[in-house]
Amino acid sequence: MRLKADGLLESVKEFASIVVNGRVEITVLNDIVDAKTGEPTELEPTYFKGTSLPEIVAVLQERCAGDAAFIVRAPSGTAIVRPPFSEISIFYQVRNDVIECWAGLKLPDAFLAQRHAFNFDYLIGQMCNTSWMTPETGLCGVFELLSGAALIISRGTFQQVDFLASAVAGLKGTAASFEDDVASFRRLISASVAHKTRRYGAGFSIECSGGLDSSVVALAAADLHRDRSLSLLNSYSETDVNGDERFFFAALAERARGVPTYVETNARSSMTDLSSELLAPTPRPCKLAATIATTAQLHEAAQAVGSRLVLTGDGGDQLFLRMRRLTMARELLAESRSPRGTLRELAGLAIQARASVWRVFGEVITGQSSRDLRRHMFGDLRFPQSPVAAVRPDVRAELVPGSRALRHLPTTRLFQFFGMRNAELNRIALRDITVEERKTFVFWPLIKASLLAARRNHCSNGIDRALEREAFREDLPDVIYYRVGKGAGRDLLTRYNYGALAARVERSALYRHGLISRDLLRTAIDNLSYDSASALVRVCAVADWMDCYELG
């Protein structure tokens, strides 16, 4: 097999090479940070003891992080390495004896001129669960090199090897105090913002909803860039229930010394389609199909003020354990240090969950909430049958690579890890818009610290996302610091004309290939629920994606 990496090298901001032991060349693509501290670092030949390709790849995965990649050329073969949670999207095509790589979600022009078959097994899985993290894509012969993995080409064969699951499986919790974790989290959030904006100067905007996560991102950026006003973007709605966040956003903009730009959420949103004409061709269907038009407005607004990057707070809820307290009950009580502490924890959980002490005690004994959540990760709910699909998914597939090695982990750590892997898939490639998007919390040093932190520190004194709040307590406006939740956009059941979406699906290649049942479509429309509405949106996103290609 021969590697063609021109498309990868052309898309990076900077690259440099080092030679190890006179026989191995490692090309570093973009800036890297230390996997523990999150601080900028450089690759040193002394990190490596020999020239074994697997050993070199393992060292890179263990010591390095950031939105970067590596190309390793050794006597025994070649490897492309994508560090844990790197936001450089890398895809590759296997064609004859050549593996051709490129970076970015958009398909290269040369690729679009070729004919490819649909990968129906993948598309069926997508209709059931858009959070499926797999190297497979919707096109046969096209794969994504996932973060925390390496594509190793040796002796005429190639293999993608995941290193991330084993790294997470081996993590041990720490006994750090709440105060120490607060200081660490502030430093790591700031390190992530510094890393992701370093090569953009003043050319970035921050997407802010008025909620806690995006506010923390904006305040961290304001602290790092005190010499200038930040571009802050807000999408609002005056008509949707709880959808207008402008009061909170205005308080944040004043505190962060930002220049606000407002976008009306529904100004360009259609009720009869998903606005897929705004998308560029990609190897996968769009996971965020219901937000295409709004995202396009936000990115256009960013581009209009000269930004080349948009920062978001995506993934914060998962990383900082915004979840049902009953699901956490067993783990929180296990961390109690005395009988009195156990009783206090029981009472606190009952108050926070608005349940009786006996209900909490029953959850501790049975672990029912925890078991229900784990079914979505390992059990029968990984790929629930779509209510409109005529075919069933392959239920043997793992939801994330290497998940079988993670079964021993506590449920809350699984919630964090699976949630952050899901956040990696929240990407939109817009036609004719060059603005990039980065997620501050998709940063391996920060994710690792959050996984290691004691569960009691995440909800200290019953405070939701306590570590994140306290890390920026002095900066956050009180209306945001004390805010429990935030509003939402248009209710899903009224978001679309689902009859129009169903008619759209019936005219699609997805229907012509026999993957959708007309009878089930009609039943879903006649008995509309949140489950059937979500399923229709997922199916329509796959149908729109398929119709972008004339593949027969």
N, C-alpha and C positions, 0 to 999 in steps of 0.2 A: 504494500500500500504506500502511496505517496501523498504527503501533506502539502496542500496549497493554502498558505495563510495570508496571501496578499490582502484580502478583504478585511482581515483582522488587523493587520498592521496599519492599513490606511485610515482606519477609523479612530485610532487612539490619539490622545492629546500629546503623549510623549512616550518614548521608549528608550531603554538603555540595556546594555548587555554586560554580563560578567562571565569569566571563564573559571571553572572549578577543576582543580587538579590537572590542568592542561588538556583535558579531554572532553569536558562537558560545557556547553554554552547555554546560559540561561538569559533569555530576553525578558525584561520586565516591562510590562505595558501599563502605563499610568503610575500614579503615586501609590505607595503601599504604606500601611501602618502596622505597628506591633499588635499582634493578635490579643494581647492581654491589656496593654495600656491605652491603645487607640492612638498613640502618638506617632508622628511621621518617623519612618525609619528607612534604611537602605539595606539592600541585600549584600551580605558579605560572604566571600568564598569560605571563610572559616566556619560557617554554619554547617558545612557538609563534610562528612568524614571520608566518603568514597565517591565512586562514579556510578553506582547502581541506580538505574532510572527509578525503580519503585521507592528506594530510600530517599532520593532527592525530592520526588513528588510529595512524599509523606512529610518531609521537613518543611516544605513550602506551605502545605496545608496547616501544619501545626503552628508555625511561627508568624505567618503573614495574614493580613486581612486588608479590607478596603475595596474600593471599586476599581479593581485591577485584574490582571491576568498574567500568565507566564507561558513562554514557549521554551521547552527544554529539549535540547538536542544532545543525545548521549550516544556512545558507541553501540549500545544495544537497541536504540530506537528513539522515538520522538514523543513528546507529550505536550498537550495544552492543559494548563492548570487554571481553574477558576476558583479563587479562595472562597471560604464560607461567606455567604450573603453578599458577595460582590454583585453590584447592580449593573455590571457590564453584561448585557445579554449576548451570548455566543451561540450561534447555530452552525451546523455543518451538514453538508450533503455528501452522501456516499454514492459515487457514480463510477462504474467500472472499477479501476484500481486507484482512483483519486478521491481523497477526502478534502473538500473545499470548505473553508471556514469564513465566516464574516461576523461582525459585531453589530448589534442593533436589531430591533424588532422588524424593521422593514425588509422585505425581500429585495435583493439586488436586481437591477434591470436585466442582467444576463440570465438570471434564474427565471424570471417571468417569461422569457422567450421559450423555455423548455416546457415539456408536457410531463405532468406527474399524476399518479393515481392517488385517490383519496385513501387515507388510512381509516377505514371504517371502525375498527376496534377502538381506536382512540376517540373518534367522534361520538360513538355510542357512550363511552365513558364520560365524555364532556357533557352530554345531555343529562346525565344522572348526577354528576358532581363536578362543578367547574374548578374545585380546589385540588383536583388530582395533579400531583407533582410527579411528572415522568419525563424522561428524555424524548419520548414519542411526541410527534406533532400530527397535525391533520393531513400531512403529505407523506406518502411513502418515500423512504430513503432520506428524509430530512429529520434531523434530531437537534435538540438543544443540549448543550453542555451545561448541566445544572451547576449552581454554586456549591462549593464544597466537594467538587468532583474533578476528575482528570480524565481526559481522553488520551489513552496510551496506545501508540502505534508501534508494533514490534514484530519482527519476523513474519511480515506479510499479513498480520491480523490487527484488528483494532478492538478496543474495549473501553467503555466508560465505567470508571470505578468511583463509587461514592465513599468519601472519607468523613462526611459530616455526621452521619448517624452514630458511627462508632465514637466520634469525639464527644458527642452529647451523652451517649450511653455511659461514658466513663467519668462524667462530671460528678463531683461530690459537693454537697452543700457546705456553706461556710457558717461560722459562728460570729460573723462581724456584727457589731452593734448597729442599731438603727441610725445613729449619728454618722458612723463611718460609711454606711451604705449611701446615705443621703449625699455626703461629700463626693463619694465615688461616682454616683449617678450624674451629678451635676457636671463633673469633669468629663465623663464619657459622652454625655449628650453634646456638650460643647465641642469635644474632639470630633464627633461625627459631623457636626455642622461645619467645622473648620475644614475637615477633609473633603466633604462633598462640594463645598463652594470655592475651594482654594484656587482653582484655575479659571474661575469665572469673574474674578474681581468684583465689581459692583453689578455685574450683569446677571442677577438672579432675583426672583420674586418668591414670596412665601404664600402658600395657599392656607388661609385661616378661616375656620368655621365659626370661631367664637367659643369652641370647646377647649378643654384642658390641653390635649395633646398638641394641637397646632399652635396654641398660645405659648407653650413651653418652647417649641421650635423657634418661634418668632423672637422670643425674649433671649434665647441663647444666641441667636444670630445678631440681635441688637447689641448684646454685650461684646461680641467679637468685632463688630463693625461700628464702633462708636463715632467714627468720623463721618458717617453719612446716614441719610434716611433710607429706610428699607422700603421696597415695593411690597405691599400687602394686598392680597386678592381675596375677595369674599363673594361667595354666591349666596343670594338671599331669595326669599319668596314671600310676598305679602299675602298670598291666598292660601298657601298650604298650612295645615294645622301644625303649630310649633315649628314652622320652617324659617321664620324670620329671626336671624341671629345678629342683626345689625347693632343692637344695643351692646351686646357683649364684644363684638368685633370692634366697635368704636372705642370702648374702654381699653382694649388691647392696643389698638393703633396709637392711642394717645400715650400709653405707657412705653411702648416700644419705639416711639418717635418715627412711626411709619407713615408712608404716603398711601392712603387707601384707594383701591379701585373696586368698584362694585359691579357684579354681574347678576342679572335677574335669571334665576335658575331655569325657568320655563320659557324664556324668551324665544328660544329656537327649538325647543323640544316638541317633537311630533307625537300625536296620540295614535297614529296609524302605522308607524314604523319605528325602527331603532336608530334612524339617522346614520345608517352604516355607510352611506355615500361619503361621509367625512373621513372614513378610515383608509389607511394605506394597506396594500396587500401584506399579509404576515403569515408565518407558518402555522399559527394557531388562531382559532376563533377568539373574539374579544370577550374576556371574562366580565368586564364592566360595561356590558351592553346598555344598561339603563342610564348610564351617565355620559354617553358619548357626546351629545350636543353640549351639555354643560361644561365638560372638560375642554371641548374645542373653544368655547367662549373664554374660559379662564386662560388657556394657553395663548390664544390670540391677544388677550389683554396684556399678558406678560410680554409677548413679542412686541407689542405696540410701544411699550415703555423701554425697550432695548434689552430685555432679559433673554438669556439663552438657557436658563435653568429655572425650574419651579421646584421648591422644596415643600414636602408635605409631612403631616404627622401620622400617616397611614401606619397601622400596626400597633399603635400605642395601647389600645384597649387590651390586646392579647399579651403584649410584652409586660404590662404592668398589672396584669391579673384582674381586669374588670370582668368578673364572672360571679355566678351564684355563690353566695357565702356557704350555703349548705353543702355544696360540692367540695368546699375547702375544709369542712368541719374536721374530718379525720386527721388531716395533716396539721391543722392548727393546734388541735389538742395534743398531737404527738410531740409538738415542740414546747408544750407547757412544762414548766420546771418544778411545779409543786402542786399538791392537791388544791390549794387555794387558787393558784393560777388556772387550773383546769376548770374550776367552778366559775371563775370570772370569765373565762373564754366561752364557756357554755352560755352564760347569761348574755354576754355581748353578742354572740352569734344569733341568739334568739331575738334580740332587739333589732339587729341589722336585717335579719331575714323576715321580721314580722311574723315570727312563729313561736310556738311554745317551746319551753326548755325540753319537754318530752319529745317534741318533733325533732329537735336538734340531736338529742340523745339517740333517738331511733335511727337517724341518718348515720351517726357515728357507728352504731352497731351493724347496720345493714349495708351502708355504703351505696345505696341505690342510685343517688344522683351521680356519683362518680362512675358507677357501672354503666349508666345510661350514656354518659358522655364518651366513655371509652368505646362504646359500640360504634360511634361515628368515626373513630380512628382505626379500630382493629376488627370490628364485628360486622354484623349484617347491614348496618346503616352506612357503611363506607360508600357504597354505590346503590342507593335506593332506586328501585325501578321508576323510570319516568312515567307519569300518568298518561302521556300521549305517545310514547314510543312503542313501535311494533316489535322491537327486538330487545333482548336483555343484555346487560353489560357483563364483562368477564369479572366475576366477583372474587377471583383469586388474586387480582393485582393489589399491590401495596398502595396506600394513599400517598405516602411519601417514601422515597428510597430508603431502604434499610430499617423500616419501621419495626420489623420483627425483633430487632436488637434492642428496642426501646420499651418493650412491654413491662419491664421491671420498674420503670420510672413512675414516680407519683403522678397522679392525674393532673395536678396543677402545672407541673413542668411539661407534661405532654401538651396541655392546652397552650402553653407559651410557644413551644417549639413548632407544633403543627400550625398554630396561628401565624407565626412569622414566616413559615414556608408558604402559607397561603398568601400573605401580603406580598411576597415576591412576584406572584402572578398577577397582581393588580396593575396592569400596564395597558396603555392605549397608544397605538401608533396612528397619528393623525396625518392625513394627506396635506401636503403643502405647508406644514408647520414644523419648524426645525427645533423648537424648544424641547429640551430634555426634561425629564422628571426624576427626582431622587427622593427617597424616603429616609428621613433622618434616623428613624428607629431600626431600619434594616442595616445594622452595623454590628458585626460579629463581636467585638469587645463588649459592647453594651448588652447585647443579647446574652452573652455568656455570663456577665455579671448578674443579670436579672434572673437567669436560671439558677445561679449559685446562691442568691440571697435567700435568707430565711423567709419562710412564708409569712410569719408574723410581722416582718418588717414591711411587707407589701401592703398590709392592711392594719398598720399600727394604730391602736386606739379606735379601731373601727372605721378608720378613714379610708375611703376608696382611693386606690392608686396613691398610697401615702408617700412612697419614696419619690415619685415624680412631682407630687405637689410640694413636698417639703424642700426638695432640691431647689425650687424656684419660688419659695414662699415670699422672699423679700421683693421679688420682681412682679409677681402676678397681681393684677387687680383683685380686690376682695370678691367682686362679683363672679370672678372666674375661679379663684381659689376655693370658694365655698360651694361652687356649683356641683351638683351631684351628677347630672346628665346634660344632654343637649337635645335640641329639637331635631326633627327629621324632615326629609323632603316630602314630596307628594305621596300620599298613600298608594301602595302598589295596586290595590284593587281598582283605583280610579286613574291610575297613571296612563293606561293605554286603552284603546278600543281593541279588546282582545279578539273580537270577531274579525277585525281587519288583519291582526297578526296571524290568526289561524288561516285566513284566506291567502295571506302571503306565503305561509309554509306550504300550503297545498299546491302552489305554483313552482315550488323550488326543486332543486336537484335532490335535496334530502328526501322529499316525498317520492320523487320518481325512482329513487333507489330502494324504496320499500322500507325505510327506517321509521316512518311515521304512519300511524293508523288514523284514517279519516274519522272512523267511528269514535275513537278515543279523543280526538280533537274536539268533536262536537260535544261529547260528554263533558269534557273539561270546560267548554264555554258555557254549557247549560248549568253546570254546578261549580261556578267559579269560587275558588278559595285561594288563600295565600300560596298554598302548595302548587295548585294547578296554574296560577298566574306566574309564579316563579319558573315553573317548568316551561310554560309557553315562551317566556322571554329567553330562556336558555336555548330552546329549540330554534327560535327565530334567529338568534345570534349565530348558531351553527349554519342555518340555512342561508343567511346573508353571506357568511364567510365562503361557503361552498360556491355560491353564485358569482363570487368575484373571479372565479377561475373557469375557463372553458376546457374542462378536462374530460368531458364525455361521461 
